[in-house]
Amino acid sequence: MQIDVLLKIAGIGMLVTVICQVLTRAGREDIATLATVAGIMLVLLTVVSMAGELLTQVQAVFHLP
């Protein structure tokens, strides 16, 4: 597993946490929720991209069409 991907996901998590805390203390819970959803979507896109690469590598190893 690539360490840079783990650090990227952890960085997104920390950034979203800080943004949500600031927005919640400012009384903007609705925007904080949107920021959380956006962070989750970024992480999911990263994971889906990694899964696609894994599938491509498995197909190459087993010579699948």
HELIX and SHEET records of a PDB file:
HELIX    1   1 ILE A    3  ARG A   25  1                                  23    
HELIX    2   2 GLU A   29  PHE A   62  1                                  34    
END                                                                             
